[in-house]
Every structure is written in structure tokens, then in C-alpha cells.
Amino acid sequence: MNVEKPEPIPPPGMAAGALDGATDLSRSIAEVTSALRAAIDRLGGAIENARRPGQPLATVAAVTREAPLASLFVAFLLGIAVARRR
């Protein structure tokens, strides 16, 4: 009775490793893309709700249309205040 050892399976080559890495990267990019799309949809809905009459963005837009220079001055002062905190 003569039993032969099976030949070992060679490890995957460099090309197979590169393909596995590319597949993993592609899946990761797809997951990030879908998460970003969901976040953008939620943000878009929040902005749309805030633009309704009587909501904060609608009020800010109306004030900006009526007094653009005063709004610019307030935004400038707010920017200075934020920059100094850092």
C-alpha cells in the first residue's frame, strides 16, 4: 500500500490578493456612498422644513432681503467672534 502525499495548494498570487483588496475597497466605498446619500437626504429634509414660513431659515432669508448690509455686518461680527475663540 503506497500512499502519496497530496501536493500542497500554492498560496494565492499577487494578482488574487490585489483583486481581493480592490473588492474590499469597492465595498467600503459603496457603504460610505450610501451613508453619505442618507445623510444628504436627511439634511435636505431638515433644510426644507426650516424654510417654511415662520421657521428660522425663512426669517433669516427675509431679514437678509430687507437689510443686506446689516446682515453682512452681523455675519462678519459673528465670524470674528468664532475665529477668536479658536
Phi and psi restraints in degrees (range 20) as a CNS / XPLOR table:
assign (resid 1 and name C) (resid 2 and name N)
       (resid 2 and name CA) (resid 2 and name C) 1.0 -116.2 20.0 2
assign (resid 2 and name N) (resid 2 and name CA)
       (resid 2 and name C) (resid 3 and name N) 1.0 113.4 20.0 2
assign (resid 2 and name C) (resid 3 and name N)
       (resid 3 and name CA) (resid 3 and name C) 1.0 -106.6 20.0 2
assign (resid 3 and name N) (resid 3 and name CA)
       (resid 3 and name C) (resid 4 and name N) 1.0 123.6 20.0 2
assign (resid 3 and name C) (resid 4 and name N)
       (resid 4 and name CA) (resid 4 and name C) 1.0 -95.8 20.0 2
assign (resid 4 and name N) (resid 4 and name CA)
       (resid 4 and name C) (resid 5 and name N) 1.0 144.2 20.0 2
assign (resid 4 and name C) (resid 5 and name N)
       (resid 5 and name CA) (resid 5 and name C) 1.0 -76.0 20.0 2
assign (resid 5 and name N) (resid 5 and name CA)
       (resid 5 and name C) (resid 6 and name N) 1.0 136.8 20.0 2
assign (resid 5 and name C) (resid 6 and name N)
       (resid 6 and name CA) (resid 6 and name C) 1.0 -70.6 20.0 2
assign (resid 6 and name N) (resid 6 and name CA)
       (resid 6 and name C) (resid 7 and name N) 1.0 148.2 20.0 2
assign (resid 6 and name C) (resid 7 and name N)
       (resid 7 and name CA) (resid 7 and name C) 1.0 -71.2 20.0 2
assign (resid 7 and name N) (resid 7 and name CA)
       (resid 7 and name C) (resid 8 and name N) 1.0 139.0 20.0 2
assign (resid 7 and name C) (resid 8 and name N)
       (resid 8 and name CA) (resid 8 and name C) 1.0 -66.4 20.0 2
assign (resid 8 and name N) (resid 8 and name CA)
       (resid 8 and name C) (resid 9 and name N) 1.0 147.0 20.0 2
assign (resid 8 and name C) (resid 9 and name N)
       (resid 9 and name CA) (resid 9 and name C) 1.0 -78.7 20.0 2
assign (resid 9 and name N) (resid 9 and name CA)
       (resid 9 and name C) (resid 10 and name N) 1.0 126.2 20.0 2
assign (resid 9 and name C) (resid 10 and name N)
       (resid 10 and name CA) (resid 10 and name C) 1.0 -67.1 20.0 2
assign (resid 10 and name N) (resid 10 and name CA)
       (resid 10 and name C) (resid 11 and name N) 1.0 147.2 20.0 2
assign (resid 10 and name C) (resid 11 and name N)
       (resid 11 and name CA) (resid 11 and name C) 1.0 -65.4 20.0 2
assign (resid 11 and name N) (resid 11 and name CA)
       (resid 11 and name C) (resid 12 and name N) 1.0 155.1 20.0 2
assign (resid 11 and name C) (resid 12 and name N)
       (resid 12 and name CA) (resid 12 and name C) 1.0 -60.1 20.0 2
assign (resid 12 and name N) (resid 12 and name CA)
       (resid 12 and name C) (resid 13 and name N) 1.0 145.6 20.0 2
assign (resid 12 and name C) (resid 13 and name N)
       (resid 13 and name CA) (resid 13 and name C) 1.0 -76.2 20.0 2
assign (resid 13 and name N) (resid 13 and name CA)
       (resid 13 and name C) (resid 14 and name N) 1.0 -179.1 20.0 2
assign (resid 13 and name C) (resid 14 and name N)
       (resid 14 and name CA) (resid 14 and name C) 1.0 -64.8 20.0 2
assign (resid 14 and name N) (resid 14 and name CA)
       (resid 14 and name C) (resid 15 and name N) 1.0 -37.0 20.0 2
assign (resid 14 and name C) (resid 15 and name N)
       (resid 15 and name CA) (resid 15 and name C) 1.0 -65.5 20.0 2
assign (resid 15 and name N) (resid 15 and name CA)
       (resid 15 and name C) (resid 16 and name N) 1.0 -41.6 20.0 2
assign (resid 15 and name C) (resid 16 and name N)
       (resid 16 and name CA) (resid 16 and name C) 1.0 -64.6 20.0 2
assign (resid 16 and name N) (resid 16 and name CA)
       (resid 16 and name C) (resid 17 and name N) 1.0 -39.9 20.0 2
assign (resid 16 and name C) (resid 17 and name N)
       (resid 17 and name CA) (resid 17 and name C) 1.0 -64.3 20.0 2
assign (resid 17 and name N) (resid 17 and name CA)
       (resid 17 and name C) (resid 18 and name N) 1.0 -39.7 20.0 2
assign (resid 17 and name C) (resid 18 and name N)
       (resid 18 and name CA) (resid 18 and name C) 1.0 -66.2 20.0 2
assign (resid 18 and name N) (resid 18 and name CA)
       (resid 18 and name C) (resid 19 and name N) 1.0 -39.7 20.0 2
assign (resid 18 and name C) (resid 19 and name N)
       (resid 19 and name CA) (resid 19 and name C) 1.0 -65.4 20.0 2
assign (resid 19 and name N) (resid 19 and name CA)
       (resid 19 and name C) (resid 20 and name N) 1.0 -40.5 20.0 2
assign (resid 19 and name C) (resid 20 and name N)
       (resid 20 and name CA) (resid 20 and name C) 1.0 -62.7 20.0 2
assign (resid 20 and name N) (resid 20 and name CA)
       (resid 20 and name C) (resid 21 and name N) 1.0 -42.6 20.0 2
assign (resid 20 and name C) (resid 21 and name N)
       (resid 21 and name CA) (resid 21 and name C) 1.0 -63.8 20.0 2
assign (resid 21 and name N) (resid 21 and name CA)
       (resid 21 and name C) (resid 22 and name N) 1.0 -40.8 20.0 2
assign (resid 21 and name C) (resid 22 and name N)
       (resid 22 and name CA) (resid 22 and name C) 1.0 -66.2 20.0 2
assign (resid 22 and name N) (resid 22 and name CA)
       (resid 22 and name C) (resid 23 and name N) 1.0 -37.6 20.0 2
assign (resid 22 and name C) (resid 23 and name N)
       (resid 23 and name CA) (resid 23 and name C) 1.0 -65.4 20.0 2
assign (resid 23 and name N) (resid 23 and name CA)
       (resid 23 and name C) (resid 24 and name N) 1.0 -44.2 20.0 2
assign (resid 23 and name C) (resid 24 and name N)
       (resid 24 and name CA) (resid 24 and name C) 1.0 -61.9 20.0 2
assign (resid 24 and name N) (resid 24 and name CA)
       (resid 24 and name C) (resid 25 and name N) 1.0 -43.2 20.0 2
assign (resid 24 and name C) (resid 25 and name N)
       (resid 25 and name CA) (resid 25 and name C) 1.0 -63.4 20.0 2
assign (resid 25 and name N) (resid 25 and name CA)
       (resid 25 and name C) (resid 26 and name N) 1.0 -41.2 20.0 2
assign (resid 25 and name C) (resid 26 and name N)
       (resid 26 and name CA) (resid 26 and name C) 1.0 -62.5 20.0 2
assign (resid 26 and name N) (resid 26 and name CA)
       (resid 26 and name C) (resid 27 and name N) 1.0 -41.8 20.0 2
assign (resid 26 and name C) (resid 27 and name N)
       (resid 27 and name CA) (resid 27 and name C) 1.0 -64.7 20.0 2
assign (resid 27 and name N) (resid 27 and name CA)
       (resid 27 and name C) (resid 28 and name N) 1.0 -42.1 20.0 2
assign (resid 27 and name C) (resid 28 and name N)
       (resid 28 and name CA) (resid 28 and name C) 1.0 -63.2 20.0 2
assign (resid 28 and name N) (resid 28 and name CA)
       (resid 28 and name C) (resid 29 and name N) 1.0 -42.6 20.0 2
assign (resid 28 and name C) (resid 29 and name N)
       (resid 29 and name CA) (resid 29 and name C) 1.0 -64.0 20.0 2
assign (resid 29 and name N) (resid 29 and name CA)
       (resid 29 and name C) (resid 30 and name N) 1.0 -39.8 20.0 2
assign (resid 29 and name C) (resid 30 and name N)
       (resid 30 and name CA) (resid 30 and name C) 1.0 -64.4 20.0 2
assign (resid 30 and name N) (resid 30 and name CA)
       (resid 30 and name C) (resid 31 and name N) 1.0 -41.1 20.0 2
assign (resid 30 and name C) (resid 31 and name N)
       (resid 31 and name CA) (resid 31 and name C) 1.0 -64.4 20.0 2
assign (resid 31 and name N) (resid 31 and name CA)
       (resid 31 and name C) (resid 32 and name N) 1.0 -43.9 20.0 2
assign (resid 31 and name C) (resid 32 and name N)
       (resid 32 and name CA) (resid 32 and name C) 1.0 -64.4 20.0 2
assign (resid 32 and name N) (resid 32 and name CA)
       (resid 32 and name C) (resid 33 and name N) 1.0 -41.3 20.0 2
assign (resid 32 and name C) (resid 33 and name N)
       (resid 33 and name CA) (resid 33 and name C) 1.0 -62.3 20.0 2
assign (resid 33 and name N) (resid 33 and name CA)
       (resid 33 and name C) (resid 34 and name N) 1.0 -44.3 20.0 2
assign (resid 33 and name C) (resid 34 and name N)
       (resid 34 and name CA) (resid 34 and name C) 1.0 -67.4 20.0 2
assign (resid 34 and name N) (resid 34 and name CA)
       (resid 34 and name C) (resid 35 and name N) 1.0 -36.5 20.0 2
assign (resid 34 and name C) (resid 35 and name N)
       (resid 35 and name CA) (resid 35 and name C) 1.0 -66.0 20.0 2
assign (resid 35 and name N) (resid 35 and name CA)
       (resid 35 and name C) (resid 36 and name N) 1.0 -40.4 20.0 2
assign (resid 35 and name C) (resid 36 and name N)
       (resid 36 and name CA) (resid 36 and name C) 1.0 -64.8 20.0 2
assign (resid 36 and name N) (resid 36 and name CA)
       (resid 36 and name C) (resid 37 and name N) 1.0 -40.8 20.0 2
assign (resid 36 and name C) (resid 37 and name N)
       (resid 37 and name CA) (resid 37 and name C) 1.0 -62.5 20.0 2
assign (resid 37 and name N) (resid 37 and name CA)
       (resid 37 and name C) (resid 38 and name N) 1.0 -41.8 20.0 2
assign (resid 37 and name C) (resid 38 and name N)
       (resid 38 and name CA) (resid 38 and name C) 1.0 -64.0 20.0 2
assign (resid 38 and name N) (resid 38 and name CA)
       (resid 38 and name C) (resid 39 and name N) 1.0 -42.0 20.0 2
assign (resid 38 and name C) (resid 39 and name N)
       (resid 39 and name CA) (resid 39 and name C) 1.0 -65.1 20.0 2
assign (resid 39 and name N) (resid 39 and name CA)
       (resid 39 and name C) (resid 40 and name N) 1.0 -40.9 20.0 2
assign (resid 39 and name C) (resid 40 and name N)
       (resid 40 and name CA) (resid 40 and name C) 1.0 -64.6 20.0 2
assign (resid 40 and name N) (resid 40 and name CA)
       (resid 40 and name C) (resid 41 and name N) 1.0 -40.4 20.0 2
assign (resid 40 and name C) (resid 41 and name N)
       (resid 41 and name CA) (resid 41 and name C) 1.0 -63.5 20.0 2
assign (resid 41 and name N) (resid 41 and name CA)
       (resid 41 and name C) (resid 42 and name N) 1.0 -42.7 20.0 2
assign (resid 41 and name C) (resid 42 and name N)
       (resid 42 and name CA) (resid 42 and name C) 1.0 -64.6 20.0 2
assign (resid 42 and name N) (resid 42 and name CA)
       (resid 42 and name C) (resid 43 and name N) 1.0 -42.7 20.0 2
assign (resid 42 and name C) (resid 43 and name N)
       (resid 43 and name CA) (resid 43 and name C) 1.0 -65.0 20.0 2
assign (resid 43 and name N) (resid 43 and name CA)
       (resid 43 and name C) (resid 44 and name N) 1.0 -41.3 20.0 2
assign (resid 43 and name C) (resid 44 and name N)
       (resid 44 and name CA) (resid 44 and name C) 1.0 -61.2 20.0 2
assign (resid 44 and name N) (resid 44 and name CA)
       (resid 44 and name C) (resid 45 and name N) 1.0 -41.3 20.0 2
assign (resid 44 and name C) (resid 45 and name N)
       (resid 45 and name CA) (resid 45 and name C) 1.0 -64.7 20.0 2
assign (resid 45 and name N) (resid 45 and name CA)
       (resid 45 and name C) (resid 46 and name N) 1.0 -40.6 20.0 2
assign (resid 45 and name C) (resid 46 and name N)
       (resid 46 and name CA) (resid 46 and name C) 1.0 -65.4 20.0 2
assign (resid 46 and name N) (resid 46 and name CA)
       (resid 46 and name C) (resid 47 and name N) 1.0 -41.3 20.0 2
assign (resid 46 and name C) (resid 47 and name N)
       (resid 47 and name CA) (resid 47 and name C) 1.0 -65.9 20.0 2
assign (resid 47 and name N) (resid 47 and name CA)
       (resid 47 and name C) (resid 48 and name N) 1.0 -41.2 20.0 2
assign (resid 47 and name C) (resid 48 and name N)
       (resid 48 and name CA) (resid 48 and name C) 1.0 -61.6 20.0 2
assign (resid 48 and name N) (resid 48 and name CA)
       (resid 48 and name C) (resid 49 and name N) 1.0 -41.7 20.0 2
assign (resid 48 and name C) (resid 49 and name N)
       (resid 49 and name CA) (resid 49 and name C) 1.0 -66.7 20.0 2
assign (resid 49 and name N) (resid 49 and name CA)
       (resid 49 and name C) (resid 50 and name N) 1.0 -37.1 20.0 2
assign (resid 49 and name C) (resid 50 and name N)
       (resid 50 and name CA) (resid 50 and name C) 1.0 -72.9 20.0 2
assign (resid 50 and name N) (resid 50 and name CA)
       (resid 50 and name C) (resid 51 and name N) 1.0 -17.4 20.0 2
assign (resid 50 and name C) (resid 51 and name N)
       (resid 51 and name CA) (resid 51 and name C) 1.0 -87.3 20.0 2
assign (resid 51 and name N) (resid 51 and name CA)
       (resid 51 and name C) (resid 52 and name N) 1.0 -6.2 20.0 2
assign (resid 51 and name C) (resid 52 and name N)
       (resid 52 and name CA) (resid 52 and name C) 1.0 -64.6 20.0 2
assign (resid 52 and name N) (resid 52 and name CA)
       (resid 52 and name C) (resid 53 and name N) 1.0 151.1 20.0 2
assign (resid 52 and name C) (resid 53 and name N)
       (resid 53 and name CA) (resid 53 and name C) 1.0 -55.1 20.0 2
assign (resid 53 and name N) (resid 53 and name CA)
       (resid 53 and name C) (resid 54 and name N) 1.0 134.4 20.0 2
assign (resid 53 and name C) (resid 54 and name N)
       (resid 54 and name CA) (resid 54 and name C) 1.0 91.0 20.0 2
assign (resid 54 and name N) (resid 54 and name CA)
       (resid 54 and name C) (resid 55 and name N) 1.0 -11.4 20.0 2
assign (resid 54 and name C) (resid 55 and name N)
       (resid 55 and name CA) (resid 55 and name C) 1.0 -88.5 20.0 2
assign (resid 55 and name N) (resid 55 and name CA)
       (resid 55 and name C) (resid 56 and name N) 1.0 165.8 20.0 2
assign (resid 55 and name C) (resid 56 and name N)
       (resid 56 and name CA) (resid 56 and name C) 1.0 -57.2 20.0 2
assign (resid 56 and name N) (resid 56 and name CA)
       (resid 56 and name C) (resid 57 and name N) 1.0 -46.2 20.0 2
assign (resid 56 and name C) (resid 57 and name N)
       (resid 57 and name CA) (resid 57 and name C) 1.0 -66.3 20.0 2
assign (resid 57 and name N) (resid 57 and name CA)
       (resid 57 and name C) (resid 58 and name N) 1.0 -35.2 20.0 2
assign (resid 57 and name C) (resid 58 and name N)
       (resid 58 and name CA) (resid 58 and name C) 1.0 -65.0 20.0 2
assign (resid 58 and name N) (resid 58 and name CA)
       (resid 58 and name C) (resid 59 and name N) 1.0 -39.8 20.0 2
assign (resid 58 and name C) (resid 59 and name N)
       (resid 59 and name CA) (resid 59 and name C) 1.0 -66.0 20.0 2
assign (resid 59 and name N) (resid 59 and name CA)
       (resid 59 and name C) (resid 60 and name N) 1.0 -45.9 20.0 2
assign (resid 59 and name C) (resid 60 and name N)
       (resid 60 and name CA) (resid 60 and name C) 1.0 -62.2 20.0 2
assign (resid 60 and name N) (resid 60 and name CA)
       (resid 60 and name C) (resid 61 and name N) 1.0 -41.3 20.0 2
assign (resid 60 and name C) (resid 61 and name N)
       (resid 61 and name CA) (resid 61 and name C) 1.0 -63.5 20.0 2
assign (resid 61 and name N) (resid 61 and name CA)
       (resid 61 and name C) (resid 62 and name N) 1.0 -41.0 20.0 2
assign (resid 61 and name C) (resid 62 and name N)
       (resid 62 and name CA) (resid 62 and name C) 1.0 -66.6 20.0 2
assign (resid 62 and name N) (resid 62 and name CA)
       (resid 62 and name C) (resid 63 and name N) 1.0 -42.6 20.0 2
assign (resid 62 and name C) (resid 63 and name N)
       (resid 63 and name CA) (resid 63 and name C) 1.0 -64.6 20.0 2
assign (resid 63 and name N) (resid 63 and name CA)
       (resid 63 and name C) (resid 64 and name N) 1.0 -40.1 20.0 2
assign (resid 63 and name C) (resid 64 and name N)
       (resid 64 and name CA) (resid 64 and name C) 1.0 -64.9 20.0 2
assign (resid 64 and name N) (resid 64 and name CA)
       (resid 64 and name C) (resid 65 and name N) 1.0 -38.2 20.0 2
assign (resid 64 and name C) (resid 65 and name N)
       (resid 65 and name CA) (resid 65 and name C) 1.0 -66.9 20.0 2
assign (resid 65 and name N) (resid 65 and name CA)
       (resid 65 and name C) (resid 66 and name N) 1.0 -36.1 20.0 2
assign (resid 65 and name C) (resid 66 and name N)
       (resid 66 and name CA) (resid 66 and name C) 1.0 -78.4 20.0 2
assign (resid 66 and name N) (resid 66 and name CA)
       (resid 66 and name C) (resid 67 and name N) 1.0 -36.3 20.0 2
assign (resid 66 and name C) (resid 67 and name N)
       (resid 67 and name CA) (resid 67 and name C) 1.0 -139.0 20.0 2
assign (resid 67 and name N) (resid 67 and name CA)
       (resid 67 and name C) (resid 68 and name N) 1.0 76.6 20.0 2
assign (resid 67 and name C) (resid 68 and name N)
       (resid 68 and name CA) (resid 68 and name C) 1.0 -65.6 20.0 2
assign (resid 68 and name N) (resid 68 and name CA)
       (resid 68 and name C) (resid 69 and name N) 1.0 -37.8 20.0 2
assign (resid 68 and name C) (resid 69 and name N)
       (resid 69 and name CA) (resid 69 and name C) 1.0 -68.9 20.0 2
assign (resid 69 and name N) (resid 69 and name CA)
       (resid 69 and name C) (resid 70 and name N) 1.0 -40.2 20.0 2
assign (resid 69 and name C) (resid 70 and name N)
       (resid 70 and name CA) (resid 70 and name C) 1.0 -64.9 20.0 2
assign (resid 70 and name N) (resid 70 and name CA)
       (resid 70 and name C) (resid 71 and name N) 1.0 -39.3 20.0 2
assign (resid 70 and name C) (resid 71 and name N)
       (resid 71 and name CA) (resid 71 and name C) 1.0 -65.3 20.0 2
assign (resid 71 and name N) (resid 71 and name CA)
       (resid 71 and name C) (resid 72 and name N) 1.0 -39.8 20.0 2
assign (resid 71 and name C) (resid 72 and name N)
       (resid 72 and name CA) (resid 72 and name C) 1.0 -63.8 20.0 2
assign (resid 72 and name N) (resid 72 and name CA)
       (resid 72 and name C) (resid 73 and name N) 1.0 -41.0 20.0 2
assign (resid 72 and name C) (resid 73 and name N)
       (resid 73 and name CA) (resid 73 and name C) 1.0 -63.0 20.0 2
assign (resid 73 and name N) (resid 73 and name CA)
       (resid 73 and name C) (resid 74 and name N) 1.0 -44.2 20.0 2
assign (resid 73 and name C) (resid 74 and name N)
       (resid 74 and name CA) (resid 74 and name C) 1.0 -63.9 20.0 2
assign (resid 74 and name N) (resid 74 and name CA)
       (resid 74 and name C) (resid 75 and name N) 1.0 -42.0 20.0 2
assign (resid 74 and name C) (resid 75 and name N)
       (resid 75 and name CA) (resid 75 and name C) 1.0 -63.6 20.0 2
assign (resid 75 and name N) (resid 75 and name CA)
       (resid 75 and name C) (resid 76 and name N) 1.0 -39.3 20.0 2
assign (resid 75 and name C) (resid 76 and name N)
       (resid 76 and name CA) (resid 76 and name C) 1.0 -62.5 20.0 2
assign (resid 76 and name N) (resid 76 and name CA)
       (resid 76 and name C) (resid 77 and name N) 1.0 -46.9 20.0 2
assign (resid 76 and name C) (resid 77 and name N)
       (resid 77 and name CA) (resid 77 and name C) 1.0 -63.6 20.0 2
assign (resid 77 and name N) (resid 77 and name CA)
       (resid 77 and name C) (resid 78 and name N) 1.0 -39.1 20.0 2
assign (resid 77 and name C) (resid 78 and name N)
       (resid 78 and name CA) (resid 78 and name C) 1.0 -63.6 20.0 2
assign (resid 78 and name N) (resid 78 and name CA)
       (resid 78 and name C) (resid 79 and name N) 1.0 -40.2 20.0 2
assign (resid 78 and name C) (resid 79 and name N)
       (resid 79 and name CA) (resid 79 and name C) 1.0 -63.0 20.0 2
assign (resid 79 and name N) (resid 79 and name CA)
       (resid 79 and name C) (resid 80 and name N) 1.0 -40.8 20.0 2
assign (resid 79 and name C) (resid 80 and name N)
       (resid 80 and name CA) (resid 80 and name C) 1.0 -63.6 20.0 2
assign (resid 80 and name N) (resid 80 and name CA)
       (resid 80 and name C) (resid 81 and name N) 1.0 -43.5 20.0 2
assign (resid 80 and name C) (resid 81 and name N)
       (resid 81 and name CA) (resid 81 and name C) 1.0 -61.4 20.0 2
assign (resid 81 and name N) (resid 81 and name CA)
       (resid 81 and name C) (resid 82 and name N) 1.0 -42.6 20.0 2
assign (resid 81 and name C) (resid 82 and name N)
       (resid 82 and name CA) (resid 82 and name C) 1.0 -68.3 20.0 2
assign (resid 82 and name N) (resid 82 and name CA)
       (resid 82 and name C) (resid 83 and name N) 1.0 -40.3 20.0 2
assign (resid 82 and name C) (resid 83 and name N)
       (resid 83 and name CA) (resid 83 and name C) 1.0 -66.1 20.0 2
assign (resid 83 and name N) (resid 83 and name CA)
       (resid 83 and name C) (resid 84 and name N) 1.0 -35.5 20.0 2
assign (resid 83 and name C) (resid 84 and name N)
       (resid 84 and name CA) (resid 84 and name C) 1.0 -71.7 20.0 2
assign (resid 84 and name N) (resid 84 and name CA)
       (resid 84 and name C) (resid 85 and name N) 1.0 -26.0 20.0 2
assign (resid 84 and name C) (resid 85 and name N)
       (resid 85 and name CA) (resid 85 and name C) 1.0 -69.4 20.0 2
assign (resid 85 and name N) (resid 85 and name CA)
       (resid 85 and name C) (resid 86 and name N) 1.0 -27.3 20.0 2
